[in-house]
């Protein structure tokens, strides 16, 4: 008769299996404790303590608001924001402001995923896998965020450039996975170096294959918003930018980008020698 044995999972294995849940629970307790401490500091006394001084701080604890889901890069947690009454002004938590449902890092993650090619319809599935099933996300909220990004981008496109003293400009076309057009499109990017040493992004526009017409439209828009001619443009060997500059800024100096030159040279070297060539 074959002997059967049973093995109980070790405590370390059990901890490993629920590690992420454990981490989120600890974060939840920590944030809840921060919220409580914030009210204690505001009122000058701990929970359940009475005011002992005549001129003690105004305000009384008034229970809690509804459970609030908060999405972090470590997942989604649920906390309750303490309420305070009897103050001259409405109490607004600095730890968890009103209507905030995700951290800044999660907010920055969404446009990055979109630009890396994640379709809008796949956001819900992908983010719930990363942030937990309780994440306050929906197709409607994601569509609203996309509309907000579009408005911010349009406002940025219309900003005046009269005050900028640009000396050098780097120009390049970047091809991203996000679908900008039905046909192949590029992001036309111009970055300027100012007289005080700062670098600023001047333009990020979609254009058809870095054509002369697309670059020309970008340059005309910059001039219309007050940007003065600069001394030198640095770009790769694509002819579109040089043709557009020849028409609009024929007297400006031009320089080929050394990074592109080096990359082109390395591509011409046999693969087995490329690692050694990079050190030279």
C-alpha positions as CSV (number, residue, x, y, z in Angstrom):
1,X,0.0,0.0,0.0
2,X,1.5,3.3,-1.1
3,X,2.0,5.7,1.8
4,X,0.4,9.1,1.3
5,X,1.9,12.2,2.9
6,X,0.6,15.7,3.1
7,X,2.8,18.7,3.2
8,X,1.6,21.9,4.9
9,X,2.8,25.1,3.2
10,X,5.5,26.8,5.2
11,X,4.8,30.1,6.9
12,X,7.3,31.8,4.6
13,X,5.4,30.5,1.5
14,X,2.1,31.8,2.9
15,X,3.6,35.2,3.5
16,X,5.0,35.3,0.0
17,X,1.7,34.4,-1.5
18,X,-0.1,37.3,0.2
19,X,2.9,39.7,0.2
20,X,1.2,42.4,-2.0
21,X,-2.0,42.2,0.1
22,X,0.1,42.6,3.3
23,X,2.0,45.6,1.8
24,X,-1.3,47.3,0.8
25,X,-2.7,46.7,4.3
26,X,0.3,48.3,5.9
27,X,0.1,51.3,3.6
28,X,-3.6,51.7,4.3
29,X,-3.0,51.7,8.1
30,X,-0.2,54.2,7.7
31,X,-2.3,56.6,5.6
32,X,-5.2,56.3,8.0
33,X,-2.9,57.0,10.9
34,X,-1.6,60.1,9.0
35,X,-5.1,61.4,8.6
36,X,-5.9,60.9,12.3
37,X,-2.6,62.7,13.2
38,X,-3.4,65.6,10.9
39,X,-6.7,66.2,12.8
40,X,-4.9,65.9,16.1
41,X,-2.4,68.5,15.1
42,X,-5.2,70.8,13.9
43,X,-7.2,70.6,17.1
44,X,-4.3,70.4,19.4
45,X,-5.6,67.3,21.3
46,X,-5.9,63.6,20.6
47,X,-9.1,61.7,19.8
48,X,-11.6,61.6,22.7
49,X,-9.7,64.2,24.7
50,X,-11.7,67.2,26.0
51,X,-10.7,70.8,25.6
52,X,-9.0,71.9,28.9
53,X,-8.2,75.5,28.2
54,X,-10.7,78.3,27.7
55,X,-8.9,79.6,24.6
56,X,-8.3,76.1,23.2
57,X,-8.4,75.6,19.4
58,X,-11.9,75.6,17.9
59,X,-13.3,72.5,16.3
60,X,-14.5,69.1,17.2
61,X,-14.2,65.7,15.5
62,X,-17.3,64.7,13.7
63,X,-16.9,61.1,12.7
64,X,-15.8,60.1,9.3
65,X,-16.7,60.6,5.7
66,X,-17.6,57.7,3.4
67,X,-14.9,55.1,2.7
68,X,-12.6,56.5,0.0
69,X,-10.8,54.3,-2.5
70,X,-7.3,55.7,-3.3
71,X,-5.2,54.2,-6.1
72,X,-1.4,54.1,-5.6
73,X,1.2,52.5,-7.8
74,X,1.3,49.7,-5.1
75,X,-2.5,49.0,-5.6
76,X,-5.8,50.4,-4.4
77,X,-6.6,50.9,-0.7
78,X,-9.6,52.2,1.2
79,X,-9.4,54.9,3.9
80,X,-11.9,57.1,5.7
81,X,-11.2,60.8,6.0
82,X,-11.9,62.3,9.5
83,X,-14.5,65.1,9.5
84,X,-14.2,68.2,11.7
85,X,-16.9,70.7,12.6
86,X,-17.0,74.0,14.5
87,X,-14.2,75.7,12.5
88,X,-14.3,79.1,10.9
89,X,-13.2,77.5,7.6
90,X,-13.8,74.2,6.0
91,X,-11.2,71.6,6.9
92,X,-9.4,70.2,3.9
93,X,-6.9,67.5,4.4
94,X,-3.4,67.9,3.0
95,X,-2.8,64.2,3.1
96,X,-5.9,63.3,1.1
97,X,-7.5,66.4,-0.5
98,X,-11.2,66.4,-1.5
99,X,-12.0,64.4,-4.7
100,X,-8.5,63.0,-5.1
101,X,-8.8,59.3,-6.0
102,X,-5.3,58.6,-7.4
103,X,-1.8,59.7,-6.6
104,X,0.2,61.9,-9.0
105,X,2.4,58.9,-10.0
106,X,-0.7,56.9,-11.1
107,X,-2.0,60.0,-13.0
108,X,1.4,60.2,-14.8
109,X,1.3,56.5,-15.6
110,X,-1.9,56.8,-17.7
111,X,-0.6,59.1,-20.5
112,X,2.6,57.1,-20.7
113,X,0.7,53.9,-21.3
114,X,-1.3,55.6,-24.0
115,X,1.8,56.9,-25.7
116,X,3.3,53.5,-25.6
117,X,0.4,52.1,-27.7
118,X,-2.1,50.8,-25.1
119,X,-5.5,51.1,-26.7
120,X,-8.1,53.0,-24.8
121,X,-10.3,49.9,-24.6
122,X,-7.5,47.9,-22.9
123,X,-6.8,50.5,-20.1
124,X,-9.4,49.0,-17.8
125,X,-8.2,45.5,-18.0
126,X,-4.5,46.4,-17.8
127,X,-4.7,48.9,-14.9
128,X,-6.9,46.6,-12.8
129,X,-4.3,43.9,-13.2
130,X,-1.6,46.4,-12.0
131,X,-3.6,48.5,-9.4
132,X,-6.2,46.0,-8.2
133,X,-9.9,45.3,-8.9
134,X,-11.0,48.1,-6.6
135,X,-9.2,50.7,-8.6
136,X,-11.6,53.6,-9.3
137,X,-11.2,53.4,-13.1
138,X,-13.8,53.2,-15.8
139,X,-13.9,53.8,-19.6
140,X,-15.7,57.1,-18.9
141,X,-13.1,58.4,-16.5
142,X,-10.3,57.4,-18.9
143,X,-12.1,59.2,-21.8
144,X,-12.5,62.3,-19.5
145,X,-8.7,62.2,-18.7
146,X,-7.9,62.0,-22.4
147,X,-10.1,65.0,-23.1
148,X,-8.3,66.9,-20.3
149,X,-4.9,66.1,-21.7
150,X,-6.1,67.3,-25.1
151,X,-7.2,70.6,-23.6
152,X,-3.9,71.1,-21.8
153,X,-2.0,70.3,-24.9
154,X,-4.0,72.8,-27.0
155,X,-3.4,75.5,-24.4
156,X,0.3,74.7,-24.5
157,X,0.3,75.0,-28.3
158,X,-1.2,78.5,-28.1
159,X,1.3,80.0,-25.6
160,X,3.2,83.1,-26.7
161,X,7.0,82.7,-27.3
162,X,8.0,86.4,-27.5
163,X,10.0,86.4,-24.3
164,X,12.2,83.5,-25.3
165,X,15.8,84.2,-26.5
166,X,16.6,81.0,-28.4
167,X,20.2,80.5,-29.6
168,X,20.2,76.8,-30.7
169,X,17.4,74.4,-31.7
170,X,17.5,70.6,-31.9
171,X,15.0,69.2,-34.3
172,X,14.0,65.5,-34.7
173,X,11.1,63.3,-35.7
174,X,10.0,60.7,-33.2
175,X,7.8,57.7,-34.2
176,X,5.6,56.5,-31.4
177,X,3.3,53.5,-31.1
178,X,0.2,55.5,-30.3
179,X,-2.0,55.9,-33.4
180,X,-1.9,59.5,-34.3
181,X,-3.1,59.1,-37.9
182,X,-4.2,56.2,-40.2
183,X,-1.0,56.5,-42.1
184,X,2.5,56.5,-40.7
185,X,3.1,59.7,-38.6
186,X,5.8,61.2,-36.6
187,X,6.0,63.6,-33.7
188,X,8.0,66.6,-34.8
189,X,9.9,67.9,-31.8
190,X,11.8,71.2,-31.5
191,X,13.9,71.9,-28.3
192,X,15.6,75.2,-27.9
193,X,18.6,76.3,-25.9
194,X,18.2,79.8,-24.4
195,X,20.8,82.5,-23.8
196,X,20.7,81.7,-20.0
197,X,21.5,78.0,-20.6
198,X,18.0,76.6,-20.1
199,X,16.4,74.2,-22.5
200,X,12.7,74.4,-23.4
201,X,10.4,72.3,-25.6
202,X,9.2,74.6,-28.3
203,X,7.0,72.3,-30.3
204,X,5.6,68.8,-30.4
205,X,3.4,68.3,-33.4
206,X,2.3,65.3,-35.5
207,X,3.4,65.4,-39.1
208,X,3.5,63.1,-42.1
209,X,6.9,61.3,-42.3
210,X,8.9,64.5,-41.4
211,X,8.0,66.0,-44.7
212,X,9.0,69.5,-45.8
213,X,5.4,70.6,-45.5
214,X,5.0,69.3,-42.0
215,X,8.2,70.9,-40.7
216,X,7.3,74.1,-42.5
217,X,3.9,74.3,-40.8
218,X,5.6,73.9,-37.4
219,X,8.1,76.7,-38.1
220,X,5.4,79.0,-39.3
221,X,3.4,78.5,-36.2
222,X,6.4,79.2,-34.0
223,X,7.0,82.5,-35.8
224,X,3.3,83.4,-35.6
225,X,3.5,83.1,-31.8
226,X,6.4,85.4,-31.5
227,X,9.5,83.2,-31.6
228,X,12.5,85.1,-33.1
229,X,15.0,83.4,-35.5
230,X,17.8,81.5,-33.8
231,X,21.4,81.1,-34.8
232,X,21.9,77.4,-35.4
233,X,19.7,74.2,-36.0
234,X,21.0,70.7,-35.1
235,X,19.2,67.8,-36.8
236,X,19.7,64.5,-38.5
237,X,20.0,63.9,-42.2
238,X,16.3,63.9,-43.0
239,X,15.8,66.4,-45.8
240,X,12.4,67.7,-44.7
241,X,13.6,69.9,-41.9
242,X,16.5,71.3,-44.0
243,X,14.3,72.1,-46.9
244,X,11.8,73.9,-44.6
245,X,14.6,75.9,-42.9
246,X,16.1,76.9,-46.2
247,X,12.9,78.6,-47.1
248,X,12.1,80.2,-43.8
249,X,15.5,80.8,-42.2
250,X,18.1,80.7,-45.0
251,X,20.7,82.6,-43.1
252,X,20.7,80.4,-40.0
253,X,23.6,78.0,-39.5
254,X,23.0,74.2,-39.7
255,X,24.8,71.3,-38.0
256,X,24.3,67.6,-38.3
257,X,23.6,65.8,-35.0
258,X,26.6,64.0,-33.8
259,X,24.5,61.4,-32.0
260,X,22.9,60.4,-35.4
261,X,26.3,60.5,-37.1
262,X,27.8,58.0,-34.5
263,X,24.7,55.8,-34.8
264,X,25.0,55.7,-38.6
265,X,28.7,54.8,-38.4
266,X,28.0,52.0,-35.8
267,X,25.3,50.6,-38.1
268,X,27.9,50.3,-40.9
269,X,30.4,48.4,-38.7
270,X,30.0,44.6,-38.3
271,X,28.1,43.6,-35.2
272,X,31.0,41.8,-33.6
273,X,33.1,45.0,-33.6
274,X,30.4,47.4,-32.5
275,X,31.0,47.0,-28.8
276,X,34.7,47.8,-29.2
277,X,33.9,50.8,-31.5
278,X,31.6,52.3,-28.9
279,X,34.5,52.6,-26.5
280,X,36.7,54.6,-28.9
